[in-house]
Amino acid sequence: MNNWKRHIPEGSRDILFEDCNNKIKIIDKLRKLNIDAGYLEVLSPTLEFYDVFQGDDVSIEQEKMYKLFDNAGRILVLRPDMTMPIARITATKLRDSTFPLRICYSGNIFRINENWNGKVSEMTQSGIEIIGSESPKADAEVIITAIKALIDVGVQKFELEIGQAEFFKGLIEDIELTEGETEKLRGLVESKNFGTLREFIQEKEDLLGIKNVEALKKLPELFGGIEILEKARTLTQNKRALSAIDTIEKIYQRIESVGLGEYISIDLGMVQHIDYYTGITFRGYSSEVGTTIISGGRYDNLISKFGASMPAVGFAIDVDNILSVLEKQGNSNDKETEKVLIHYEDSLVGSVYQFAASIRAKGITCELSLFEEKEKAFIYAEQKKINKMICMVVNDEVEIIDILNKNSFKTSTEEFIRSLGEL
């Protein structure tokens, strides 16, 4: 029998030191951005009932959920998504709130990947939801907030693709296709499989009708700048599809008005999770990683599953993918934190802790030496790449040693604190 105590499960990982610090910094920046914009923060439990994530239009397959049982035999899951718990919270604990309601969150989700290939099963998401508004203003605010969030955390090159679930739904609303045929059509459009899509459409031409054939054939090609919307208008007379185009145009105009239009492209072939989304959809990409860094959209029917009908729109940022982007960019916009080590005699412990608190108050990392010998403390400081070692001689006098060049000088603790801005 294998002993796994020295290992971690496949798809999981330990995050250490600087990586851990950088990840928390990203989360903190995103939290501040959202809270400053009036979003109220919530935390949902890591364990949820499986029923929360059941339903025909839920975007997560049950095979991708980690399941277990409680002491009453009920099925629990490790939270595979953040939006569903927020829908549950809104419909139960927040239904008497003042709407529209702005909510933000940060937390880990858990999903099983059939083919790991470097993928992880535990991911951190940070996002927002606007609940109780059907207005394009809410859609635009969510997308603008998403763009500003990516800029704020330091992502240099990215693009948000905007789609509209109602456009595809409008094109197929009068077509008598089986559920399997509809799903196959959706998959071919989403994957932009032009050849197989044309073959499928030709086989079903009698069902699809002349007016829909050309639009469906060209749907994966409707990708690019805002001019794509005019091209799409010429391909259909369906009112639902045309209304979807109008909605995208209104939202794009708002985004462009605040100077963020350069980050936007249009993709009317974006039809993933078509039952889950009811309007605008979007995904964000960076050339630094081969997967999405942000996704979101409008899901007006979701909260009704929990007993309260409310429109909603939001997004989730994949914090781990953002961290990968920043690492590959090689950018560290933050000034490296100054680090010092204080070596002292036991008799000075009271003074040392007060002195260390004053140093930390200036934003400098300050460690206290655990060694008895000064030489060992110095070697430790070298290995840890600490900038300076401070030796406390008496209560108000210290020796400052530069670790790199080994130069030293003596000064008072008061004078040293005053000079910290020059370090």
N, C-alpha and C positions, 0 to 999 in steps of 0.2 A: 504493500500500500504506500502510495506516494505521500510525502509530507510537504504540504504547500505553505507552511508558515513563513517561509522566506520569499514568497512570490505574491503577485497580485493577479486578479482575474484578467483574462484576455479582454482587451478593449478598455482597460482602465490604466491610470498612470499616476505617479507621484509627481507633484509640482514643487520644486525646491527653490529656496533662496531668491535670487533675482527674478526668476520666472514667476514665482509666487508674488513677489513684490510688484512686478509690472502688471500682473493680472489684476491685483487688487486696485492698483492705480487707475486702470481702465474702468473698472466697475465704479470707483468713486467719482471719476469724471462724469460718467454717464448719469449716475444718481444726481449729482449736483445740477447738471444741465436740465434734467427732468423736473426736479423739485423746484428749481428757480423759475421754471415755466408754469408752475401751479399744479403739477401732478402730485397726487397723494400716493404714498408708498404702501404696498401690502406684501405680506409673506404668506404663502400657502404651505401646507404640510408636505413633506417629502412623500409620505404615504397617503394615497387616495383610494377610495373604492373604485374597483374596475368599472362600475356602472357609469362613473363620471365620463369615461372615455368611450362608451359604447354609442353606436348610432350609425345609420347608413351613410351620413355625410361627414363623419369624423375622418380626419386626414391621416390618422395613425392606425396602421394595421395591428391587430391584436398580437400577431406573431412578433412584433417588435417591442412589446411591453414586458418588463420584468414583473412576474406575478408571484404572490405568496398568499397565505391564509391567515386570518386573525383567529383569536381563540373561540370565536363562534362559527368558524368555518366559512366566513365570507371572503370573497376574493378581493385582495388588495393589489395595487400596482405601485411601483416606484414611479413617481410623477414623470410621464413621458412628454409633457407639454405644459406650458405656463398659461396659455390662453383659456383652456377649458376650466381649470380651477378658478380663474378670475371670473369667468362667466357664472360659475356656481356661487362664488362669493357675492357677486353683484345681485343675483336673483334671490338670494336668501338673506344676507346680512346688510346689504346696501340698497335694497329696493325702495326705501323711503328717503334716499339721499336727494340732494338737489342736483338735477341733471341740466346740461350734460356733465358727466362725471369723468374727470381725468385721473387715470391710475397708472402708476409705474411700478416696476418690480425688477429684482435681480435674484437669480436662483439657479440651481442645477436641475437638469432634466436627464432622464435615463432611457436610452433606446438601444435595443439589440441590433447589431449590424451583422447580416448574414456573412458578408465577406469583409473582414476587418480591414485588410489592406491599409493599415496605418490609421484607420478611423477609431474613434473612442466611443465608449458606450455612455460615458458621463460627460455632459456638456453644460457650460454655463451660458445662460441667456440673460440679457437685460433688455427691457422693452417698455412700451407704453400702450395704453388703450384709451380711446375716447369713446365713452358709452352714453347713448341717449341722443345722438345727433345724426341726422341723415344728410346734413348739408355738405356740399363739396368743400366748404371751408374746413371742415373737420378732416376730410381726406387730404387736403393740401397741407394742413398743419402737421399731420402725421408724417407726410413725406418730407416736408421742409425740416422738421425736427430730426428725422432720420439722417438727412444729408448733413445737417449741422453737427450731429453726434459723431459721424464718421470723420468729419473735418476736425472736430474738437479733440478726438483721441489720437490724431496724427496720421490717419490714412491719407496718403498723398494722391494716389490715382485710383479712382473707382467710378463705377457707372451704375445708376439705378434704371432698371428696365420696368416700364409701366405697362400693364395689360388691363383688360376689363372682362371679367367673367361673363357679363351679360351679353357681350358681343357674340361669343360662341354659342351661348344659350339661345340667342335670338335666331341665329342661322339654322339651328336644328330643331326649333320648337314645334314646327309643323311636320317634322319628318317622323315616320313610324319605324324607328329602329329598336331592336331589342336592347336590353341593358348592356349585354356583352358587346354588341355592335357599336353602341355609343361610346363605350369605354375604349374599344379598339381605335375608333376614329379619334377620340381625344388623345390617346397615346401617340398616334402617328403625327398629329398636329404638334403636340408638345415636343416630341423628339425631332421634329423637322425632317421626317423621313419622306422626302418628296416622292421618290419612286413608288414606294409601297402605298403611300397615301393616294396617288393618282390611280393606281390599280384598284384599290378598295372603292374609290369613288366611282370609277367606271363600272365596277360590278354592281353597285347599288344605285346606278343613275336613275332608274325608274322610280325608286323610293325617294331619292334626294330632290328630284325636280330640277328643271333647267335653271330656274332662278337662283338655286343654291349651289349648283355644281361648281361654277366658276369661282365663287367666293370661298368655298371650302378648299378648292385646289390651291388657291393663292394665299390662304390663311397663314401658312408658315413663312411666306415671303413678306408679310406685312410687318416688317421690322426695320427700324431706323429712326430718322428724325421726325419732327412734328408733321412733316409733309405726308407721312404715311396715312394720316387720318383722312386726307382728301382722297387718296387712292382708294381707301376702304369704303368711302361713301359711294363711290361709283360702282361697287360690286354688289350692293344689296339695297333693297327697298324695305327691308324688315324694320319696323318702327323700334323694336326693342334693341336691335343692333345699332341703329342710327342714334338712339338715345345714349347708348354706351359710349359712342364716339364723341358725342357732345359733352358728356361728363369728363372724359379724359382731357378734352380741349380746355374746359373751364379750369380744371386742376392745373394743367400745364401753364396756363396763362398766369395763375397765381404764383407758381414756382418761379417762373421767368421774371415776374415783377419784383421779386426779392433778390434777383441776381444769381439764381442757382440753376438756371435752365441748362447750363453746360454739362451738368451731371446726369441729365435725363435722356433716355431713349425710349421709343415706343415698341412694344412687342405684343401685337394682337393675337399671336399664336401662343401666348402664355396661358395655358388652360389646365395647369396642374390643380388637383383637388377642387374640381369645378363645382362639386356639390357643397363644399365647405364655404367657398367664397361667393359673395352675392353682388359684387361690384368691382371697384378698383382693386388691382393686385399689383405687387411690385417685388422685385428681387434686386439685391445689390451684389456686385462682383468687383473684385480687385484682380489685376493681372498677376499679383504675387501668389495667389492661391487658386487652386482649380475647383473651388466650390463657392457657394454663396456665403456672404458675410452678414447679410441681413435679408429678411423677408417679411412681408406683411400684406395687409389688404382689408377689405370690408367684409364683414360676416354678420349680416343683420338677423339671421335666423338662429344663431347659436344659443343665445341666452334664453330664448323661449323654451329650449329643452329642459331648463331648470325651473320653469314656471313663471317667468316674467319676460314679456316680449319687448326687446329694446334693440335698436340699431347699434352697431359698434364697428370701430375701425382701429387698427393698431399695427405694431410691428415688433419683431424680436431680433436683436443683434446677437450673433454668435461670438461671444467674447473670446473663445479659444482661437477661432479663425482670425479675429482681429489681432490677437497676440502674435500669431504666425505671420501675418502681413507686416506688422511693425518690425519683427525680427528680420524678415527678408529684406525690408527696406533699409535696414541697418541704421535707422534713425533713432537717436535718443535725444529728444528735445529738452529733456530735463537736465539741469546741471548736476553733475555727479556729487552726491552728498559727501561733505567733509567728514572724516572719521578720526577720532582720537582715542587713545588708550591711557587711562590713569593708573599709574603704579604708586602704591602707598603703603605705609606702615599701619598695622592694626590699630595703633593708638589714635590714628587720625580718621577713623572710619566715619565719625559724625560729620566732620568738616568735608570729607571727600564726597559724601552723598549730596550735601548741599551744593558743593562746587559742580558736581556732575549735573545736577538739576538745572543750574544756571547755564551750563554749556548746551544742554539739550533744548532749553528754551529758545536758543538762537538758531535752531534748526540743524544742529550738528549731531551726528551719531557719536555717542560717547559710551565706551565700554570701561568697566572696572577690571583691572588685572586680578587674576586668581593665583598668580605666582608669588612666591616669597622672594625669589632672586630677580634683580633688575635685568640681568643678562637674558634670562629665559623669557621675561616679558617682552624684551626688545625683539628677540627671534620670532616670538609669536606675532608681534605687530608687523614684522617684515612679511611673514607668510600670509597674513590676512590682508596685506596691502593697505594697512592703516597709515594715514598721513603723518600723524605726530603722536609721540608718546609724552605724557606729562607725568613727571615724578613729583609728588608732593613731599616737600622736605619738612616744612612746619605748617601750621594752620593757614598762614596767609602767604606762603612763599612756595613757588613751583619752579621746576626745571623743565624747559620745553626742548624736546629732542626731535629734529626733523629726521624721519625714518630713512628717506631717500639718500640725503647727503651726510647724515649723522652729525650735522652741526647742532649746537645746543646753546641755550642762554637761560638766565634766571630772571624771573620777574615776580610780581605779586599776583595773587589770584584776581584781585580787583582790576589790575591793569590788563591782565590776560582777557578777561571777560569783555573789557572795553575794546580790545583790539580784534575781536572775533570777526568783525566785518572785513578785515584785511586778509584773513586766512584764505 
